[in-house]
Amino acid sequence: MIETCSKRCMLFGTVCLGVLTIMVLILESHLADSLSGSHKMKNKTFPTENNSTCWQHQPFTIISECHPCSDFEIRSKSIGVCIHTSFKEILKCENGETVTRSCDRVAYLEERAYWKFTIWSFVIGAASSMAVMLRLRVLNYRAKRRARQVLSNGSIN
């Protein structure tokens, strides 16, 4: 069925799928941001430094977003929260207490991994498409040459 589509039809279909993919990514990003608010984070229990739990009972502000602990902090165990997930974030509670809390993910690292995957998928797909097109040209050339030979000689070699 796909063999009957023209190049223009295939290009149009590919562009439509690309636009649909971008729209889904934008919608998914928007929904992920709205669903991962502080109400979701308050239900998670992560180890904290000095066993402080002020962030569970009081409003807090995030001073430093979730980021990876340094190798020194992980090996030396100088910050206890780095042992569990190797990520930490710094919070400031309403009463002025500053707390270091373990967190489970770093958004920019996940985004970078996603874009690496997307780019590599595109590169491999483009290379595969080029290989298919080149192979098709070679096969078409061979078929034309064979047809010319049959028409000129009247026999197949």
Buried (B, 14 or more C-beta within 10 A) or exposed (E): EEEEEEEEEEEEEEEEEEEEEEEEEEEEEEEEEEEEEEEEBEEEEBBBBEEBEBBBEEEBEBEEEBBBBBEEBBEEEEBBBBEEBBBBBBBBBEEEBBBBBBBEEBEEEEEEEEEEEEEEEEEEEEEEEEEEEEEEEEEEEEEEEEEEEEEEEEEEE
